[in-house]
Amino acid sequence: MKPPFLKRRSTRITLVLLLLLIIVVVVVAKRRAPAAPAVVTAPVSVLEFLPSDIIEVQPGELRQVLPMSGALRALNQVSVKAKVNGEVRAVLVRAGETVQAGQVLIKMDVSEYQAKLDQAKGALVAARGQLDIATKTRNNNQVLMDKGFISRNAFDNAASQFDIAKANVDSAKGALDVAQKALNDTVIKAPIDGMISSRTIEPGEKISTDNKLLEVVDLRQMELEAPVPTADILKVQLGQDVEVNAEGLPQAVHGQVVRINPATQSGSRSIMVYVRIANPQGLLRAGMFAEASLTLQRKSDVLSVPQSAVQNDADGAYVYAIDNGKLQRRKIQPGMRGMNANGNAVEVVAGLQSGARIVKANLGMLNAGVTVRILPVNAAAKSPATAPTSAPAAAPPAQPASKG
């Protein structure tokens, strides 16, 4: 029988031999495995561009702008309120309807005010009767005083009664006018031409003075209220042109700066600027959010390129141009930055001529001297999976420029 320490030694030796066997098997298997072929990337010799990747430089207008944004509101907007207390009998308009100035909008119960008017008319008739009596008495006393039949004091008494009667007539006339106005106010009319934007009253409800019943807005003239940072406010002047892009409108509309608030807004370092916009067709609506571009400077007939096409390095600014089918790097002298018909742009003072074709945006690391091919329009319309991505058979495989 083997001692215990000999049994443990034999077990360890067996484990070591087994581990060595596994290592040998793994090494042999790796040596027999075929080596993976090296991936060789062919140099790109042709760059393919979509027509939308290229732009032809043409002279045009360039504007230096100050961006603004804010909400639109109607220049003329009126809240229709009750002038007397009473019960509403009829509401003749609803939100969205067009109204004309003077058009009847709401009718109220007139019974109480008609009674007060009748009462005022009766008081006026009575006051006029008293005036007639006082007039006759004064005239008679005048004759009697002239003949010495009555004293001066008696005449003065009659004259005072006449003055009181006349004042009562004037007071009755005033009360009648007040009663007539109150009766007229039971019929509420449109104060301006416009559209009903809100209605908060229904027939049968009781209303009191100054209750807001309807809202009328005139959309023919709109205003954009936009904050401008105090650092830029000195650039803003009355009469400057503003291009406004409102939500839901396919095209921009034009306006002018008409007012500048003299004080900064509470809690912010900005000043409100008000832009007047003509809206004859009523396309703009109150409350729309709009983004605007205030024109600070305007240049006409200048060459400009998209801001995305301009790149910079230690030598200055440059663009990639296509000349004789080759991609060329053109150094340019940039000028004013602003907006042209296609968006953000940079003026080119020198380095390009009218008609030059350039790459519109930075599509990655482009190499000057590479042959360029513009895909036809029908190929550009295909999906990326089916668009051509290689050069003719004689050339090495091409890589589209849009893949960087």
C-alpha positions, 0 to 999 in steps of 0.5 A: 500500500502506497503512502498518502504523500505518494498518491498526491504526487501522482495526481499532480503529475497527471494534471500537469501532463494533461495541461501540457497535452491541451497546449500542444493540441491548440498550438498545432491547430493554429499552425494548420489554420489557413492565414486570412488574406490581407485586405488591400484598399484600392486608392480612390481614383474617381469621385462621384457626386450627386448633382445636389452636391455641386453648386455653380457660383453666380453673382447675386444679392447677399444680406448681412442679417440679425436673426430674431424670433417671436410671436405675431399679433394683430395690430388692431385687436379689440375686446368687446365688453358689456356696457350695461348689466343685463341678460343676454338674449342672442349672440349672433356670431361665433369664433372665426366669423368675419364682421364689419364695424357697426355689425350687431353682435349681441342683443340683451334684454331691453325691458328694464332699460325701456321702462327707464327711458319711458320714465325719463320721457315722462319726467321731461314732459312734466318739467317742460309743463312746469317751465311753461307755467313759470314762464307765464308767471314771470312774464305777467309779473314783469308787466305788473311790476312795470305798472307798479302793481307788485314789488320788485321782490315779488317779481324776483320770486317769479323769476327764480321759479322760472330759472328752477323750472328751466334747470329741471328741464335741462336735468330731465333732458340729461336723464333722458339721454342717459336712459336712451344710451343705456337702452342703445347699449343693450345692442352690442356692435362690432367696434372694428372690421375683423374676425371673431377670435374668441367668444365667452358668452351664451344666450341666457347668461347674465352679464355685468359691466366690463365683462369680456364677451368677444374678441375681434382681430383685424388681420390686415396688419400684423406685428412681430414682437421680437427681443434683440440683445442689447449688444446688437440694438444699436444696429437696429434702425427704424425702416430696416427690412425684415424677412419673416418666416412664419409657421405653416407658410411656404414662403417668407413675407417682408416687413419693416421695423416700426418701433423700438422699445426704449427699455430692456425687458424685465429679467433679460438683457434684451429690447423689444423690436416691433416689425410691421407686416402687411397681411392683405390675404390673411395668411398670417394669424395672431399667435403664430411663432415666426423667425425673422432676419433683419437686414443690417447690410445689403450687397448686390451682384456679388459672388457668394458660396454656401457657408458649408463649402468654405474650409480653413487651414493655416493658409486661410480659407479655401473651397473645392472646385471642379475644373476640367473634370478634376477636383481642385483646391481653390484658395479664396478671400472671404468677405461679408457673411450673410444670407443669399437665396440659398441660405447662409453664405460667404462673399468671395472677394477673390479666388473664384469667377462667375460660373465656377462649380464647387462642392457645396458641403464638406463631404470628408477628406477630399484629395485635389487632382482626383477625377470627378464624375457627376452622376446623371439625374436619373441615377441620383434619383435611385436609392443608395443601394442601386446608385452606381458606385464604381468607375468604368471597367478600365479604372479601379473601383470608385468610391462615392464622395458622399461616403467620405 
